[in-house]
Amino acid sequence: MNSVHVRALLVRGMLAGIGAGLLAFVVAYFVGIPSVDDAIAYEAAHSQEHGEELFSRLQQSTAGLATGVLVFGIAMGGIAALAYCFAIGRVGRFGARATAALMAAAGFVTICLVPFLKYPPNPPATSDPGTLNQRTALFFLMIALSVLLAIGAVLLGRRLTPRWGNWNASIAAGATFVAAVTVAMVFLPGISETPKDFPATVMWEFRVAAIGIQAVLWTGFGLIFGHLAERVLEPKTAVEAAPAPDGRVAAVTR
């Protein structure tokens, strides 16, 4: 993996992030926005303060949402592309597309799914602003632990492979990761600030939309980046039939 390949993959990772971000925006707009609007309506009905918004709700749900999702997609794509450059060839004998799919799946599980299970996102009007710093710190701590434990599981699997074989080593590494994550979730403090009269349906729809957006984002990135990475790392040779000097047909490879 030379610097030319790394630069090419980095650019393609950010492009794939843009494509995945556009897909995630569509899901967020049609699936996530309705539950957010319901939560805002609940907040307006139970709050005595009615401040003037700097941006209208229409601007927030269109241009604001698109900007946030695309910026996140570009940043995520660049970081994932750099991680891909390090991982390819080190996590098994997988091709460019398969490695991209594995990287996307690992990113979704470690960065999104595991933290989601411990600290799921909440819609407006369900959290105390005074605990924002604490909640943010715990959420990022959960992400850091998840990523580190995943790396440890991969190293464990590689060490066990010569003696146990790929299948058994993978099962053992996966079980170790699940067990370690479970212990971390048990010992980390929980947070429960949702008002008792907040509609459970709105909470459920918001959280389903949140994890669904991330699933679409990472799936789209894995598919798009895998295609682009394959064109960089595994260029196909074009074979054309050309007449040889003696009149026979010969294959010319470009």
N, C-alpha and C positions, 0 to 999 in steps of 0.2 A: 504494500500500500504506500505509494509515493505521494508527494505533495500535490501533484497534478490531480490524482484520483481523489484525494481528500477535498481539495477545493471544488472539484466537479460534483462530488457527492453532497458537499455542504450546500451548494447552490440548489441542487435538485431536492435536497431535503426541505429547504425553505419554500421552494415551489410546490412541493407535495403538501407542505403545511398550509399553503394558501388554498389549494384545491380541497383539502380535508376541512379547512375552516369554512369554506363556502357551503359544503354539505352540512356541517354542524350548525351553521347559521339558519339554514332552511328548517332543520329540526327544531332548533331553539325558538324560531319565530312562530311556527305553527303548533308546537307541542308545549313549549315552556312558557311562552308569554301568557296564555290564558290563566294558568295557576298563579302567576305573579300578579296579574290584574286582580284576581280574586283576593289575594293577600293584601294588596294595597287598599282595596275596598273595605276589607275588615279593619285595617289600620285606621282608615279615615273615619269609620263609624265608631271607633273606640278611643280616638284621640281627641283631645281638646285643642291641640295646636294645629294650625293650618297655615304653614309657611308657604311662601311663594317659591315655586321650583325654578331653578336656573334654566333647565331644559324641559320642554314639554314631554308628556308621556309618549307621544308619537315619535319624537326625536330619539328618546331613550330606547324605544323598542325597535327602531329601524337602524338609523345611522350609528347610534351609540352601541347597540348590540353587535352590529356587523364589524365595527372597528375593534371592539374588544375581542371578539372571536377570531378575527383575522390576525391581529397582533399576537394573540396567544398561539395561533396555529403556526405562524412564521417562527416564533421563538422556540416552540416545541419541536418543529421540524428541523431547525438548525442543531439543537442539542441532540436530538435523536440521531441525526445524520453523523455527528461526531462519535456518538456511542456506537453506531453501526460500524464506523471505520475501525474502531478498536475490537469489536466483537467478531467481525466476519473472519472465519477461519479458526476462531478460538473456541467456539461453542459447538463444534461438530462439523461434519462434512456436509454442509448445506450449501445450496446455491444462493445466488444473490436475492432472488424473490423469497425463498424459504427463510433466509436469515432476516429479511425485512419483516416478514409476517411474525416470526418469533419475537423480534424486537418490539413490534407494535403490541403484541399480546402481553409481553412482559411489562411494557410501559403502562398499559391499561390496568393490569392487575396491581402493580406495585404503587403507581402514582395516583390512581383513581379508585379502584375497587376496594383495596384494603383500607385506606383512610376513610372512604365512604362508609364502610361497615362500622367503624368506630365513631367517627364524627360526620354524620350525614349533613348535607347542606340544608339550611332552613330558609323559607321564604321571608319576605319583609314582615315585620310586626311580631316575630316569634323569638327574637333574641334581645338580650339586654345590651345596649351600647357600651355600658361600663365594663363588660367582660370581653370586649372585642380583642384586645391585645392577648389576653389569656387564651381565648379560643383559637386565635391565629397561630400562636406559638405551639399549642398542642397539636393543631392540624399539621403544621410543617414538621413537627417532631415525629408524628406518625408516618409521614411520607419518608423522612430520612431513615427511620427504623426499617420500614418496609423495603426500601431500596438496598440498604446494607444487608438485611437478612436474605434478600434475593441473591445478592452477589455471593454471600456466604454459602447459600444452597447450591449455586452453580459450581463453585469451587469444590464443595463436598462431592457433588455428583461426578466431577471430573476425576477426583481422587479415587472414588469407589469403582469407576468404570472398568479399569483393568482386572479387578478381582471379581466383581459382581455382574459385569456386562452392562450394556447401555440401558436396557429396560429396567432392571432391578435398581441400578444406581439412580436413574431418573425418579423412580417411585420413592426411593429413600430420601432423595434430596427434596422432592416435593412435600413429602410428609414432614420432614424436618422444618421446612419453611412454614407450613401451616401451623405446626405446634409452636414454633417460636413466635409467630404473629399472634396467636391466641394468647400466649403468656403476656406479650406486650399489651394487648388490648385489656386484659384483666387488671393489670397493675396501673395503667394510665387512668387518670380520673375521668369520669363521665361528666357530661354537661346536659342539663335538661331545664330549659327556660321557656318552653312553649306554653302559652296560656291555656288553661284547661278548656276554655270554650272555643278555642281555635278549631275550625272545621278540619276533621281528620282527612276528609277526601281531598281537600286542597293541599294538605301536607304530603299526602301520598302521591298525588299527581305531580307536585313540584319535584319530589325526590326521584320519581321514576323518570321524569323529563331530564333531570340533571345527569343521572347516570347514563341515560340513553344518548344524550348529546356527546358525552365523553366516548361512549362506545362507537358512535358514528365517526367521531373525529379520529380516533386511533385506527379504526378499521379502514377508513378512507386513506389515511396516511400510509398504512402498511401496504395497501394495494397499489396506490399511486407511486410511492417511493420505490417499491419493489420493482415495478416496471422500469422506472427511470434508472435505478441502480444497475439493473441487468444490462441495460444498453451501454453503461459505462464499463462495467467489469467483465461482461461476457458478450462482447460484440459478435454478432453473427456474420459469417462469411457468405458473401453473395456468389453463388456459383452459376455461371452462364455457359451455355453451349456455344462454342466458337469453332469454325472450321479450321482444321490443321492444314499445314502446307501441302500434305499429301492428299487432301480432300476428305479425310476422316473428321469426325466431330470430336473435339477435345474440350475438356472442362477448364475454364479460366476462373481463378479465384481472386477476388478483389479484397 
